[in-house]
């Protein structure tokens, strides 16, 4: 079995777009009012041509 490298080669240079900063924390999505009433994505039904379908 081949040994896995645990260090980068000494000739490795980090690309300019790499950063050592931690990733930003996710933010909660903004609450939005549904103008048509109950959201089909929340309740699992879609209405097509007057027929509610589940998929």
Secondary structure, DSSP 8 states (H G I E B T S, - for coil): ------S--TT----TT---S-------------TTSS-HHHHT-EEETTEEE--
